[in-house]
Amino acid sequence: MKLYLKIYFSPEGASPMDTIIIAEKAGFSPYIGDFDFVVDYDTLDEYKEITKKIHEMLKGTKTIYKVSTRN
């Protein structure tokens, strides 16, 4: 399965490029389309870990994010 991540930037927060670097270091791949990044997962436990990782990696950046999953 795939988890797609959309990030909404704020001029009061981290720069888009800094946020992209953070996401790539956390294992997310850039994605062209309606979302900014994608990552694969197979189990509910992996999904939980990924969402926890997203929340932690974006903490303090003043960004807002949205996740969507698909088979």
C-alpha positions as CSV (number, residue, x, y, z in Angstrom):
1,M,0.0,0.0,0.0
2,K,1.0,3.6,-0.4
3,L,0.8,6.6,1.9
4,Y,0.7,9.9,0.2
5,L,1.8,13.1,2.0
6,K,0.7,16.6,1.2
7,I,2.5,19.5,2.9
8,Y,1.1,23.0,3.2
9,F,3.8,25.6,3.9
10,S,3.6,28.7,5.9
11,P,5.7,31.9,5.4
12,E,6.1,31.9,9.2
13,G,7.7,28.4,9.2
14,A,10.5,26.4,7.7
15,S,11.4,27.0,4.0
16,P,9.9,24.5,1.5
17,M,13.4,23.3,0.6
18,D,14.3,22.6,4.3
19,T,11.1,20.7,4.7
20,I,11.7,18.6,1.6
21,I,15.2,17.7,2.9
22,I,13.7,16.6,6.2
23,A,11.1,14.5,4.5
24,E,13.7,12.8,2.2
25,K,16.0,12.1,5.1
26,A,13.0,10.4,6.8
27,G,12.5,8.0,3.9
28,F,9.8,9.8,1.8
29,S,10.1,10.0,-1.9
30,P,9.1,13.1,-3.9
31,Y,5.9,12.6,-5.8
32,I,4.5,14.6,-8.7
33,G,0.8,15.1,-8.7
34,D,-1.8,15.9,-6.0
35,F,0.6,15.0,-3.2
36,D,4.2,15.9,-2.4
37,F,5.6,12.6,-1.1
38,V,4.9,8.9,-1.1
39,V,6.1,6.0,1.0
40,D,5.2,2.3,0.8
41,Y,3.9,0.2,3.7
42,D,2.5,-3.3,4.2
43,T,1.0,-3.5,7.7
44,L,-1.1,-1.4,10.1
45,D,1.9,-1.2,12.4
46,E,4.0,0.3,9.6
47,Y,1.2,2.8,8.9
48,K,1.2,3.8,12.6
49,E,5.0,4.2,12.6
50,I,4.9,6.3,9.4
51,T,2.3,8.6,10.7
52,K,4.2,9.0,14.0
53,K,7.4,9.8,11.9
54,I,5.5,12.4,9.9
55,H,4.2,14.2,13.0
56,E,7.7,14.2,14.6
57,M,9.6,15.3,11.5
58,L,7.3,18.3,10.9
59,K,7.0,19.4,14.5
60,G,8.2,22.9,14.8
61,T,8.2,23.7,11.1
62,K,4.8,25.4,11.2
63,T,3.6,23.3,8.3
64,I,0.2,21.6,8.0
65,Y,0.0,18.1,6.4
66,K,-2.5,15.7,5.0
67,V,-2.1,12.0,4.5
68,S,-4.0,9.7,2.1
69,T,-3.6,6.0,1.6
70,R,-4.3,3.8,-1.4
71,N,-3.7,0.2,-2.4
